[in-house]
Amino acid sequence: MSGFDPRPTIPWLPTIPLPTIPLPTIPTRRASRALLAAALAGVLAVPVLAASDPTAAAARRAFDAARESSLAYEVVEHLADRVGPRPGGSPAHATAVQYVSELLTSWGFTVRQDRVSVLRWQRGDESGEVVAPVHQRLSLVALGGSVPTPPAGIEAELVEVRSFEELSGLGDRVRGRVVLFNRPFDPALVAAGRADDAYGATSGLRVFGASRAAAQGAVAVLVRSLATASLRSPHTGIMVYEPDRPRVPAAAVAIEDADLLHRLLAKGAPVKVRVRLASTTDAAAPSVNLIADLPGTAAPREIVLLAAHLDSWDLGTGAVDNASGVGMVLGAARAVQALGPSRRTLRLLLSTGEETGYEGARAYWAAIAKPGDPGGGHVAAIECDLGVGRPLGFVSNVPTANLAPLADVVAAIHSLGAEITYAKDRGGEIETLAEHGVPVFALRPDPSRYFDVHHTAADTLDKVDAVELRENTAAVAALAATLANSTLPVVPPPAAAEAKK
């Protein structure tokens, strides 16, 4: 999860108040924590469809099959341990594409690889240090897309701000200096289980900070790592240079180092830092989107999409971000396939270039859009790109009330322990489909620990909880099976309905 579409604040809305029903027994060694929490909160007040209902039965069978399978974890393990970091356009990404392509082909999916040009950026050597009033090494990493410093580095006095408004207020005092954007995550949002909203509230500083500071004469930028926790591990991520503004080097510093710099500045004496970055950029490198179809029978032109990005940052092995999402998509697709032919076509999109600006997703949407049908036949899309935590359900651009006509979807998903919650806008791989009126559902595991390792060297397989991975895969499988086998149209978001009037 990255790019320059920060996740917005999600307006959590109550579910439709219908009679409460007994919870089903799920035959696994550990009951779904999301299901139990939701039951205690009374949010699963949705009637269960009769066992004879074919769509609800399919959802439950897919749920059970995915939850009892180790397939998703095996995929994550292979991508993390056997392939490793997978920047778009890299040899490792090509290896990952080959592995997944061969797997899907062996299952009988129709597989293709669509060419995409992506930003090819490499970080090179990097270092930072405080040179006055004391000498201290800084733990930092270049932000993706950053220009390099001169070989000897940049040495300059430091100024600190928490926002673009504070930066603007400094005026000419920024000229010739290094700007430190030092805004921690909002602890109230983190405590409320909304770390993804805290990320969205601060990510603009990382994405656009270099250009905003350069416009006022800054010579370099440091950004406090966007993180919920740290063992002095800096978090990288994409940054964007705005047109017609100078390009200055940009790096993220570990939380502990941002706090150190803050304390030194608070003493009143000037603080001087030196930063060295040796990054390089190729404007366009060849890569591919991997697309796999399981054709439908009754309505093959109606597409239900499962999306995840296959690329990762270069520091860790991309286990959490986003091998876990790839594993969920493959595990869910295999569970739906095991049910037999679906009414609608189930399509997998494993995109490239997400970390450098959604290049693969943008290329996919441009290719599928048709005159009079900008959604390209997609009736719904599901995205997996928030790591692995206890499953909380899905965020959708379709308000809860608008799902009422789709009783089979709502009841099956809720009765299996997942809550569909409304958000008017959201970023991500499926945003373009949402903009064209396609109902989208973003899997939302508990994000409380996701930003501990997000975009760091600590994003490795040991951070993936195998049980939580199975639970989230099961929730995705249940929703995918429901959407792929429903005989009803999926209700569009209200904005899309208004646009067609």
N, C-alpha and C positions, 0 to 999 in steps of 0.2 A: 504494500500500500504506500503510494507516494504520489509523484506527479505534482501538478500545481492546481488541483481542485480540492482544497481543504474540506474535510468532512464538516458539515454544518451541525449546529445545535439541533438535536432531534426532539421534536415536541411529543413526548410520550402521552398517548391518549388512552383512556380506559377502553376495555373491550365491551362488546355489546352485552348488556345485562340480561342474560337468559338463565333458565333454571340450572342449578348446579347438578352435576351428575357424578356418579362414582368413577374414580380413576381406574383405567385398565391396568392389569398386572403385566409388567414387562419382564419376560424371562431372561434376565441377565444377572451377573454377579453383583452389579451395583445399579440401583434405580437411578434414573435420570435426575440429577440434582435440579435441573431447570424445571422438570415436571413437578417435583415435590415443592419447590419454592413457589411455583405458580399456583399449585393447588392450595397451599397455605394462604396465599394472598387472595384467593378466590377469583383468579382471572380466567380459569378454565371453565367458565360458566357457559359452555356451549354444548348443545345436545350432540351426542355421538350418533352417526348414521347407523342404521341397522346393519348387522353383519352381512346381510345379503346384498347390500349395496356394492356393486362391483368396483366403483372408484375408491370408496373407503377401504374396501378389502385389499385392493391393490396397494394403497398407501401403507397399510399396516404390514403387508407382506414385504414391501420394499424396505420399510423401516427396520423390521426384524432382521432381514437378510443383511443389510448394511451394518447393523449394530453387532451382529455376530461374526462379521468378517474382519480379517486383519489386512485386507487388501490396501486400504488407504494408508496404513502405517508402512506397509512394504514399499509403496510408491515413494512416500516421504523419505524413508530410510535410504532408498537407492539414490534419489536425487541429491540428498544432503551428503551422504557418505561416499558414494561412488562417483558422483559428478561434481558436487561442490558448488561454489559460487558461479552464477550463470548470467552475467551481464548480457543484455541483448547484443547480438552481433559477434559474440565471443565464440571460440571453439567449444567451450563447455556448454554454452546454450545449444549449439548444434548437436552436441552429444545427447543432451536432454531431449531434444526434439526427436532424435532417432529412437531413443529408448521408448518414449511414450507412443510414437507412431507405430513401432513394431508391436507393442502391447495391444493397442487398439485394433490394429489390423488382424492380429491373431484372434480377437474376439468377434470379428466379423463386421466391424464398423467400416464405413466408407471414409477413407482418410485422404486429406490433401494438405499441401503446404503452400501457403500464399506468401509470395515475396513481400518484404517490407524493408524500407530503409530506416535505420535507427541511428541516433546519436551514439558514436563510439568514443567514450571518454575514459581515460586511464589516469589514475591518481599519481603514480610515481612516488618519490621520496617526499616526506613532509615532516615538519617539526615546528615547534613553537617554544618560546621561553619569555619569561619576564627578565628584563635586563636592568631595571631600576624601579624602585629604590633597593630591591634585593634581586638575587638571581634565583629563579625557580623554573623548572621545566614545566611546560604545559602539555597536557594530553589532548591532541586535536587531530582531526581528519578533514581533508578538503571536502567541500560540498560538491556534489555531482554537477559537472558543467563549468566549474570554476576555471578561470584563466590562471596560469602560473604566476608566481612572483619572479623577479629577477633572480639569477642563480645565488646571489649573496643574501637574498631575502629582503624583506621590508622591515625597517626598524622605525617606530614612531610612537608618539605619546598616545595613550588610550583615553577614550571617552566612553561613558556607559549610558545607555538608554533602555527603557522598557517598552517603548512603542514608537510608531512613526510620528505621533504627535510630539513626543519628547524630542525626537530627532529634529523635527522641523523647528522646534523652539530654540535649539542650539545655534541655528543660523551659521555664521562664518566660523564659529568655534570648532566646527567639524573639520575644516580645511586642513589637510596635511596630517590627519590623525587616523588611527585605527578605531573603528566604532565597534563596541561590544553591545549586541542586543541581548539583554539579560532578563528575560521574562520567564519565570517558572510556570509550570502547569498550575491551573487553578485548583487548589487542594479540595475545595468544596465539590467541584465536578468529579475529581478522582474518587473522593469518598462516596459519592453518589453512584459510582459504577459507570461514570460517563467520561472515562479517560479519552475516548475517541473525540468527544466534543472539546476537551481540553487541548488536544492535539490540533484540532481545527482552528481553535482560537489563537494559537501561537504560530502555526506553520507559515503564515504570511510573512513573518519576520525572516524566516529562513529562505523562503522562495524569492522575495523581492527586496530583501534588506540591502544587498550589495548595490543594486541600482539606485535605491533611494539615498543611501549614504554617499555614493559616488557623485550624485547630482549636487551634493553640498560640499564636495571637495575631499571626501575621505579617500585614503590610499589603500585601505583593506578593511575587511569586515570579519568579526568573530561573532558566532551565534551560540548562545547557550543550547546544549543538546535538548531536543524535544523528547523528554523521557520522564517516566514515572519513578525510575530508580536507576542507580548507577554504582558500579564498582570502578570508578574512574574510566568508564568506557564511553568515548564520544560516539555520537549518532550522526551518520551522514544522511544525505537526502538530496533531492534535486533542488537547484536554484535556477532562476531565470533572469537573464539580462534584458532589461526593457530597451526598446529601440531608442536610438539617439541619445543614449546616456553612456558615460564612460564605463568601461569594464574593469573592475578591481577584484583582486583575489578574495575568496571567501572560504572560511573553514568553520566547523563546529568544534566547540570545546566541551570537555566533559563537565557535568554539573559541578563536581568538586572544584574544578579549575575556574569556572565562572564565579563560584562563591569566593574563591581566593582573590580573584581580581576585584570583586566587589569590596571585600574587606580592605584590601590595599588602597583602593581609591577613597574609601571612607576615612582613612587616616589623614587625608588632605594633601599629601605630597604627590607630585606627578608620578604616574606609572607609565613606564615605557616597555613595549613588547617588541619582539622580533618574530616574524613568521616567514617560513620557507615552504613553498609548494612547487612541485615539479610536474604538474598535471599536463596532459596532452589531449587534444580533441580532434577526431576525424568527423567532418560534417555529416557524412552519410556512410554507414556500413551496412552490408547486406545481412538480413535476418529473415525469419519466417514466422507467420502465424500458423499454428497447427489447428486444423478444423476437422472434426470427425462427426459423421452423421449416422444415426440409426433410423432409417426411413420409417415413417408411419404407414399405416395401412389405409384407414378410412379417410384421413386428412393429411396426406404427406406434405402438402404445401404449407401447412401450419407448423411453425417451428417453435419449440420450447428450448431455450438456450441455457446451457450451463457454462459459466465463464469463470476463468481464473487466469492469472498471468504466470507464465513459466519462467520469466527472467527474475533476477534478484540483484541485489547490490553485491559488491566484490569483497566485503570485509569478512562476513561469516560464511556459512554454507547455505543460507537461504532456506533453512528448515521451516521456520515459522512463517516467514514472508518470502516466498509464498508456496513452498513445496506442500505445506499443509493444505492450502486451497486446491492445489492440483490433485492431491490425494483424495480430498473430499469429492471433487468432481468425478474422478475416475471411479471411486468406490460407489458413489450414488448412481452413476450411469450403468455400472455393472449390475447393481441391484435391480434397477428398472428393467434392464435387458432380460434378467432372469425371469421376469413375469411373463415373458412372451411378447409378441408384437404389440406396440402401442398404437393408438389412433393417430396421434400426431408425431411428427419427426422430432426426435431428440437430437440436439446438436451440441457438441462440445467446442468451445473456443478457448484455446490455450494460447494466449497472446504474448507477443514480445514487446519490449520497449515501454512497459508500464512505468518502470522506475525512472525513465528519462522523459516522460511526458505523454504517456498513453499513445505512443506512435502506432502500435499494433492495433489497438482498439479503434483509433481514428481511421486507419486504413481499412479495417473490416467494415465499419459502418459506411464508409464512402463506397465500398464495393457492392454492398447489398441493397443500398437505397435504390428505389425504382420510382419512375414518374407515377404520381398518385398513390404510392405506397412507400413512404420514406422508412417505414419499419421493416421493409424487405420480407414480409411474410411472417415476422416474429409475433407470436401471440403472447409471449411472456418470456422473461429472462431472470435467471438466478445467478448471483455472483458470490464467490467465496474469496474474500481477501481481508480478513481481520484476525488471522491467526487461529489459535486454538485456546479456548477457555470453555467454561461450562456453557452449554447452549442456551441462549436466551430467546432465540427465535429469528424472525426476519423483520427488516425494515422495508417498507414498500411505499411507492408513490400513489398507491390506491388507498383512499381512506377506508377505515374499518367498515363504516356504514355502507360503502359502495360494494363491499364484498358479500353483502347479504344475499344477493341473488345467486351467488356461487356457494350454496350451502355445503356442497360436497367438498369444496376446497377448504372453506373455513372450519367446518366441523372436523374433517379428517386431520388437518394440521393441528388444531387446538387440542383435540383429544389425544394426540400423540406427544403432546408436551411442548409444542412450539407456539409462540405468540406472534401474530402478524401486527406490527405497529406502523403507524403512519408517519412519514416525513415528506413534506412538500417537495423539497429539493435534496439532492445528494450527489456527491461526486462518485467517481469510480469508472470501471470498465463499461458499465451498462448505462452511463448517464445519457449518451446520445440517443439510445433507444427510448429512454424515459422522456427526453425532450420531444420525441416524435409520437408520443402517446402510447407507447408500449408499456404495459404493466411490468414493473421490475421488483425483484425481491432480493435484498442483500442479506446474506447470512450474518447474524450478529452473535458471535460468541462473547462471553464476558470479556471486556477489553482491559480489565484491571491490571493485568500483568503483561499485556501485549507490548506496551511501550517501554518495558524494562530492557528488552533486547532488540527492539525494532531498529533496523539499519545499522547494526553493530557487529563486531567480531564475535559477540556472544550468541548470535542467531545460529544455533547448532541443534542437532537432533535431540540432545538431552533435555531441551526446553519443551519438547512436544509430549504431552500427556496422551498415551495411547487410548485410554478410556474416553477422555474428552473428544479425541479425534473421531472415535467410532460414533459417539453420541451426535456430534455435529453432522457427520456423514449420513447418519440415519435420518436426521431432520431434513437434510437436503434431498435425500432419496424419497422420502414421503411426499414432499412438495412436488418434486419432479414427476413422480408417478401420478399424482393427482392431476397436475396440469397436462401431462401427456395423454392421459386417458379420459379426461372430461369430455362430455358431449356438448357442454355449454361454452359460449364465448367468454373470454375473460373480460371483465368489466374495465373499461379504460379509466384513467385518472380524470378528475373533473376538468382540469385545464384542457386536456385533449378533446374532451367532449364539447366544451365550449368553442374550441377553435374550429370545429367542424360545422357549427351552426351558421 
